[in-house]
Amino acid sequence: MVKVKGFPGPLYPPDHGKGPSPDSDFVLALKRTLGRIGAWPWSPDGWDDSYSDRFAHGDGWNDQTHAGIEGIQKWAGNLDITGNLGEKTFNFLRSVKVPQGRTHAGEMAMDSVAINLTNEAFEDSTPNPPPTVQTLREQAHAKAVTQLGVKEAPAESNECLYTDWYGMLGPWCAMFCTWCYDQIGGSPSFDRNAARYAYCPYVVSDARNGRYGLSVTSNPKLGDLVVYAWGSSGAGSEEFDHIGFFEEWISGSDFNAIEGNTSTSNDSNGGEVMRRSRNVNSQGTVFVRVAEP
């Protein structure tokens, strides 16, 4: 069979309970294919694109030049003779060759023009998939990824895009997270104008107390926040001083995160946006989820 992108869908004539099918390029492709094998009159000026009763049923098998779809179904010998165009009849036409004695004998009946018309009809009949709706946390994480490699300048100054934007000079890992949320349109939780958030302990405290749409989760997903207390077991009275976006579990207790103001030599004040590999048990670790609209 000739290759096509897909079956554009069934066709029904006006006299069928489901008909008439809309006019389409698919009908033109079928009329061209039947015209090449002599089962429908060849038209140098083209055909109309209507799946008419006459094209569906033909003028009877004795008039092979007007056999139509029903005549083709009789010819095949193993198809339902209805005049309706289904996928089985379509696939049969994809396998038919131009008979001997006709122009282009031996070629596939469905030529490149008919294939292109069929493909266009298939694309028109295939609905566009709905746009993917990302959660706030996914959008914020995606924004964070675009910032990988951004550094403060000069080094060890805390001067960077995120502190300039927040209007506060100091360790900026939380300001980086707030900036990411602001850039995607903001959230009820992270709001620079409400002084949220430039300080990691406030994030954990509000999450533990269910304030501003924050909550603690034990099952982090892409874009959830992860807050660290270095050298602590995470028993509840620890001092949290670093934050980032959870990305994915690597294996066991290991995971990746996107973090601002970090480096391999200084976890909490390293001056760069980086992807870091962490272990949930190596320090006090709290995963925080932001409420979705």
PAPA-769667 format. One line per field, with one value per residue (C-alpha): residue number from 1; x, y, z. Coordinates in Angstrom, 2 decimals, decimal comma. Layout:
BEGIN
i <- NUM / ...
xx <- X / ...
yy <- Y / ...
zz <- Z / ...
# end
This chain:
BEGIN
i <- 1 / 2 / 3 / 4 / 5 / 6 / 7 / 8 / 9 / 10 / 11 / 12 / 13 / 14 / 15 / 16 / 17 / 18 / 19 / 20 / 21 / 22 / 23 / 24 / 25 / 26 / 27 / 28 / 29 / 30 / 31 / 32 / 33 / 34 / 35 / 36 / 37 / 38 / 39 / 40 / 41 / 42 / 43 / 44 / 45 / 46 / 47 / 48 / 49 / 50 / 51 / 52 / 53 / 54 / 55 / 56 / 57 / 58 / 59 / 60 / 61 / 62 / 63 / 64 / 65 / 66 / 67 / 68 / 69 / 70 / 71 / 72 / 73 / 74 / 75 / 76 / 77 / 78 / 79 / 80 / 81 / 82 / 83 / 84 / 85 / 86 / 87 / 88 / 89 / 90 / 91 / 92 / 93 / 94 / 95 / 96 / 97 / 98 / 99 / 100 / 101 / 102 / 103 / 104 / 105 / 106 / 107 / 108 / 109 / 110 / 111 / 112 / 113 / 114 / 115 / 116 / 117 / 118 / 119 / 120 / 121 / 122 / 123 / 124 / 125 / 126 / 127 / 128 / 129 / 130 / 131 / 132 / 133 / 134 / 135 / 136 / 137 / 138 / 139 / 140 / 141 / 142 / 143 / 144 / 145 / 146 / 147 / 148 / 149 / 150 / 151 / 152 / 153 / 154 / 155 / 156 / 157 / 158 / 159 / 160 / 161 / 162 / 163 / 164 / 165 / 166 / 167 / 168 / 169 / 170 / 171 / 172 / 173 / 174 / 175 / 176 / 177 / 178 / 179 / 180 / 181 / 182 / 183 / 184 / 185 / 186 / 187 / 188 / 189 / 190 / 191 / 192 / 193 / 194 / 195 / 196 / 197 / 198 / 199 / 200 / 201 / 202 / 203 / 204 / 205 / 206 / 207 / 208 / 209 / 210 / 211 / 212 / 213 / 214 / 215 / 216 / 217 / 218 / 219 / 220 / 221 / 222 / 223 / 224 / 225 / 226 / 227 / 228 / 229 / 230 / 231 / 232 / 233 / 234 / 235 / 236 / 237 / 238 / 239 / 240 / 241 / 242 / 243 / 244 / 245 / 246 / 247 / 248 / 249 / 250 / 251 / 252 / 253 / 254 / 255 / 256 / 257 / 258 / 259 / 260 / 261 / 262 / 263 / 264 / 265 / 266 / 267 / 268 / 269 / 270 / 271 / 272 / 273 / 274 / 275 / 276 / 277 / 278 / 279 / 280 / 281 / 282 / 283 / 284 / 285 / 286 / 287 / 288 / 289 / 290 / 291 / 292 / 293
xx <- 0,00 / 1,12 / 2,18 / -0,01 / -0,07 / -3,34 / -6,99 / -8,86 / -12,09 / -15,17 / -17,31 / -21,08 / -23,27 / -26,36 / -28,72 / -27,06 / -28,33 / -24,92 / -24,45 / -23,66 / -20,00 / -18,38 / -16,70 / -12,98 / -9,63 / -10,06 / -12,94 / -10,77 / -8,06 / -10,57 / -11,99 / -8,49 / -7,60 / -10,74 / -10,16 / -6,69 / -8,07 / -11,08 / -13,74 / -14,69 / -14,44 / -11,09 / -11,45 / -8,52 / -10,08 / -10,46 / -13,46 / -15,85 / -15,06 / -18,54 / -19,09 / -22,29 / -24,75 / -23,64 / -19,93 / -20,70 / -22,98 / -21,98 / -24,22 / -24,23 / -21,52 / -22,39 / -21,07 / -17,52 / -16,57 / -18,97 / -18,44 / -17,91 / -16,97 / -19,66 / -18,31 / -14,81 / -16,21 / -17,81 / -14,54 / -12,57 / -14,80 / -14,19 / -15,65 / -19,10 / -20,92 / -22,45 / -20,96 / -19,74 / -16,01 / -14,39 / -10,80 / -10,92 / -12,04 / -9,47 / -6,68 / -7,83 / -7,50 / -4,04 / -3,03 / -4,63 / -2,51 / -3,49 / -4,62 / -2,96 / -4,16 / -4,46 / -2,06 / 0,41 / -0,37 / 1,38 / 1,71 / -0,09 / -3,56 / -3,15 / -0,45 / 1,54 / -1,17 / -3,83 / -1,45 / -0,83 / -4,56 / -5,17 / -2,43 / -3,84 / -7,28 / -5,83 / -4,07 / -7,28 / -9,24 / -6,78 / -7,53 / -4,61 / -3,72 / -4,73 / -1,86 / -0,07 / -1,03 / 1,90 / 1,53 / 2,96 / 5,79 / 6,65 / 6,67 / 8,84 / 11,26 / 11,42 / 12,29 / 14,97 / 16,56 / 16,99 / 19,12 / 21,69 / 25,18 / 24,14 / 26,63 / 26,81 / 29,35 / 31,74 / 32,27 / 31,21 / 29,24 / 25,66 / 25,13 / 23,09 / 19,88 / 17,80 / 18,97 / 18,63 / 15,08 / 14,11 / 15,66 / 17,70 / 21,42 / 22,23 / 22,23 / 19,87 / 18,81 / 15,26 / 15,12 / 16,04 / 13,02 / 10,75 / 12,07 / 11,29 / 7,69 / 7,36 / 8,56 / 5,78 / 3,09 / 3,42 / 1,70 / -0,32 / 2,68 / 5,66 / 5,18 / 8,04 / 5,62 / 4,45 / 8,07 / 7,81 / 10,34 / 13,94 / 14,45 / 14,42 / 13,14 / 9,97 / 9,25 / 9,46 / 7,51 / 4,68 / 4,60 / 4,40 / 1,58 / -0,27 / 0,09 / 0,00 / -0,77 / 2,40 / 2,44 / 5,03 / 5,12 / 6,92 / 6,41 / 8,08 / 7,33 / 9,13 / 9,26 / 8,47 / 10,77 / 13,43 / 14,82 / 18,01 / 19,42 / 23,05 / 24,35 / 20,88 / 18,80 / 15,62 / 14,00 / 11,99 / 14,03 / 16,75 / 17,78 / 17,08 / 19,42 / 19,23 / 16,47 / 16,04 / 13,69 / 13,38 / 13,97 / 14,06 / 15,06 / 18,29 / 18,36 / 17,41 / 17,63 / 19,60 / 17,98 / 18,79 / 17,76 / 18,17 / 19,52 / 20,59 / 23,63 / 25,46 / 28,71 / 30,56 / 32,68 / 29,92 / 26,45 / 24,58 / 26,55 / 28,42 / 27,25 / 25,90 / 22,71 / 23,53 / 22,08 / 23,14 / 22,92 / 21,75 / 20,91 / 17,76 / 19,41 / 22,63 / 21,04 / 17,69 / 15,55 / 11,99 / 10,07 / 7,53 / 4,63 / 3,09 / -0,68 / -1,91 / -4,66
yy <- 0,00 / 3,55 / 5,38 / 8,13 / 10,00 / 8,36 / 7,73 / 11,06 / 9,42 / 7,71 / 9,26 / 8,92 / 10,04 / 12,22 / 9,24 / 7,66 / 8,40 / 9,77 / 11,79 / 13,85 / 14,05 / 17,48 / 18,38 / 17,77 / 17,17 / 13,53 / 13,23 / 14,77 / 12,21 / 9,38 / 10,67 / 11,08 / 7,54 / 6,06 / 8,17 / 6,69 / 3,13 / 3,97 / 3,58 / 7,26 / 9,70 / 11,44 / 15,20 / 17,29 / 20,32 / 18,51 / 17,27 / 18,72 / 17,71 / 16,43 / 12,83 / 12,58 / 9,72 / 9,08 / 8,88 / 6,67 / 4,20 / 4,58 / 3,96 / 0,20 / -2,37 / -2,51 / 1,06 / 0,62 / 4,17 / 5,33 / 2,42 / 4,72 / 3,51 / 0,81 / -0,61 / -0,74 / -2,62 / -5,16 / -5,47 / -6,15 / -9,11 / -8,92 / -5,54 / -4,53 / -3,13 / 0,01 / 3,01 / 4,27 / 4,86 / 3,19 / 2,37 / -1,09 / 0,36 / 3,14 / 0,63 / -1,38 / 1,73 / 2,28 / -1,14 / -0,95 / -0,48 / 1,12 / -1,76 / -2,68 / -0,75 / 2,55 / 5,45 / 4,85 / 1,11 / -0,68 / 2,42 / 2,70 / 4,12 / 6,57 / 8,85 / 11,58 / 14,17 / 11,94 / 11,13 / 14,82 / 15,55 / 12,67 / 13,85 / 17,39 / 16,02 / 13,86 / 16,85 / 18,88 / 16,08 / 15,64 / 18,09 / 19,97 / 18,62 / 20,96 / 23,05 / 21,51 / 23,30 / 23,50 / 23,89 / 26,98 / 24,92 / 23,49 / 26,95 / 28,34 / 25,43 / 26,00 / 29,64 / 28,57 / 26,30 / 29,28 / 30,96 / 28,17 / 29,67 / 33,18 / 34,55 / 37,51 / 40,19 / 40,95 / 37,63 / 37,42 / 40,67 / 39,27 / 41,80 / 40,16 / 40,37 / 38,89 / 41,17 / 44,21 / 43,14 / 42,36 / 45,58 / 43,89 / 43,13 / 39,86 / 36,07 / 35,57 / 31,92 / 32,70 / 35,91 / 33,80 / 31,52 / 34,53 / 36,07 / 32,85 / 32,92 / 36,61 / 36,07 / 33,56 / 35,92 / 35,56 / 33,34 / 33,85 / 32,55 / 34,38 / 38,11 / 40,57 / 43,38 / 41,42 / 40,76 / 37,05 / 35,54 / 36,55 / 34,44 / 30,62 / 30,02 / 31,97 / 29,59 / 26,53 / 28,15 / 29,22 / 25,79 / 24,00 / 26,26 / 26,24 / 29,95 / 31,69 / 28,48 / 26,70 / 23,16 / 20,54 / 17,44 / 14,13 / 13,33 / 16,17 / 16,76 / 18,72 / 22,37 / 21,87 / 23,80 / 22,14 / 23,92 / 22,86 / 23,14 / 22,10 / 19,85 / 19,26 / 16,10 / 18,01 / 17,41 / 20,61 / 23,29 / 23,65 / 26,87 / 26,69 / 28,75 / 27,55 / 26,84 / 25,63 / 23,92 / 20,13 / 18,57 / 14,78 / 11,76 / 10,23 / 7,05 / 6,16 / 9,33 / 11,32 / 14,05 / 17,00 / 20,58 / 23,97 / 26,44 / 30,05 / 31,43 / 28,12 / 26,46 / 23,21 / 24,97 / 26,99 / 25,44 / 28,51 / 31,50 / 30,37 / 33,10 / 31,08 / 29,43 / 25,73 / 22,25 / 20,46 / 16,81 / 16,37 / 13,58 / 14,01 / 12,55 / 14,59 / 17,63 / 18,88 / 18,78 / 20,01 / 19,83 / 22,61 / 22,78 / 25,99 / 26,09 / 26,03 / 28,40
zz <- 0,00 / -0,63 / 2,49 / 3,88 / 7,20 / 8,21 / 7,42 / 7,27 / 8,38 / 6,92 / 4,19 / 3,74 / 0,83 / 1,33 / 1,21 / 4,24 / 7,73 / 8,73 / 5,55 / 3,80 / 4,69 / 4,35 / 1,08 / 1,36 / -0,32 / 0,62 / -1,85 / -4,57 / -3,78 / -4,15 / -7,43 / -8,83 / -7,76 / -9,33 / -12,43 / -12,91 / -12,89 / -15,07 / -12,41 / -12,61 / -15,52 / -15,77 / -15,56 / -16,81 / -15,10 / -11,77 / -9,84 / -7,33 / -3,74 / -2,86 / -1,75 / -3,78 / -4,00 / -7,56 / -6,69 / -3,68 / -5,47 / -9,11 / -12,08 / -11,76 / -12,37 / -16,11 / -16,46 / -15,22 / -16,12 / -13,39 / -10,98 / -8,02 / -4,55 / -4,51 / -7,78 / -6,28 / -3,29 / -5,65 / -7,53 / -4,32 / -3,44 / 0,29 / 1,22 / 2,37 / -0,68 / 0,76 / -1,03 / 2,32 / 2,44 / 5,45 / 6,27 / 4,65 / 1,32 / 1,70 / 2,29 / -0,72 / -2,89 / -1,47 / -2,82 / -6,29 / -9,41 / -12,72 / -15,00 / -18,27 / -21,28 / -19,41 / -19,15 / -16,29 / -16,29 / -13,44 / -11,28 / -7,96 / -8,55 / -5,69 / -7,09 / -5,35 / -5,94 / -4,34 / -1,47 / -0,79 / -0,86 / 1,55 / 3,88 / 3,91 / 4,71 / 7,50 / 9,06 / 8,85 / 10,49 / 13,37 / 16,16 / 17,60 / 21,03 / 23,83 / 25,10 / 28,02 / 31,20 / 33,57 / 37,29 / 38,96 / 40,41 / 36,97 / 35,42 / 38,22 / 37,85 / 34,09 / 34,71 / 37,20 / 34,61 / 32,25 / 34,93 / 35,32 / 35,30 / 36,36 / 38,92 / 41,24 / 40,33 / 41,82 / 43,56 / 47,22 / 46,92 / 46,72 / 43,92 / 41,17 / 39,18 / 42,00 / 44,81 / 42,54 / 41,70 / 45,30 / 46,60 / 49,31 / 49,35 / 51,07 / 50,60 / 47,71 / 47,37 / 48,57 / 46,54 / 43,49 / 44,11 / 44,59 / 41,37 / 39,44 / 40,66 / 39,86 / 36,29 / 35,55 / 36,79 / 40,53 / 43,07 / 46,26 / 48,21 / 46,76 / 46,64 / 46,88 / 47,70 / 50,76 / 51,75 / 50,84 / 50,58 / 51,21 / 54,34 / 54,33 / 57,90 / 57,07 / 54,17 / 56,42 / 59,24 / 56,94 / 55,27 / 58,61 / 59,67 / 56,34 / 55,68 / 52,27 / 50,41 / 51,51 / 52,86 / 53,75 / 51,54 / 51,88 / 48,19 / 46,28 / 42,62 / 39,94 / 41,00 / 44,68 / 46,99 / 49,09 / 52,15 / 53,93 / 57,43 / 57,16 / 59,94 / 61,37 / 61,60 / 60,71 / 64,07 / 63,99 / 65,81 / 63,17 / 61,45 / 57,72 / 55,60 / 51,98 / 49,44 / 45,87 / 43,44 / 43,70 / 40,28 / 40,42 / 42,45 / 41,22 / 43,31 / 46,83 / 48,92 / 46,33 / 44,27 / 42,04 / 42,72 / 41,04 / 43,59 / 43,62 / 45,47 / 45,75 / 44,67 / 45,25 / 47,89 / 49,59 / 49,66 / 50,94 / 49,69 / 46,60 / 44,25 / 41,31 / 40,06 / 39,80 / 39,59 / 42,77 / 43,78 / 47,37 / 49,80 / 51,85 / 54,97 / 54,91 / 56,61 / 57,79 / 54,65 / 54,21 / 50,94 / 50,49 / 48,04 / 46,73 / 46,32 / 42,74 / 41,49
# end
